[in-house]
Amino acid sequence: MSSPGNTSTASGEVPPSQAIIEAIAAQEGVDPTEMEPPEYEPLYSVVNPEALDSLFRTSHATGQRNAVVALEYEGYDVVVHGDGRVDVHESGSDESPLVDRVLE
């Protein structure tokens, strides 16, 4: 199923920027399309989404899956792993990830 908002790559993978939005939306109990101002800060307020997606696209293409990016967004600590995982924890929490999403 394809739509104008579909950000999947040709291989069907979801870019990390979209995976972050989807993971936070799931945690917040809202549809990803509702993750917009003024209720939510845009992702670009904490990270350049194009640069993030490019970093992981490049690491996938070169077979280097050890890239890791950590950031705080909307009260959650988010860690994007080179193997496609996106971990989401409440900020300041030592608990296991609330959401562990794979980019495929």
Secondary structure, 3 states (H helix, E strand, C coil): CCCCCCCCCCCCCCCHHHHHHHHHHHHHCCCHHHCCCCCCCCHHHCCCHHHHHHHHHHHHHHCCCCCEEEEEECCEEEEEECCCEEEEEECCCCCCCCEEEECC
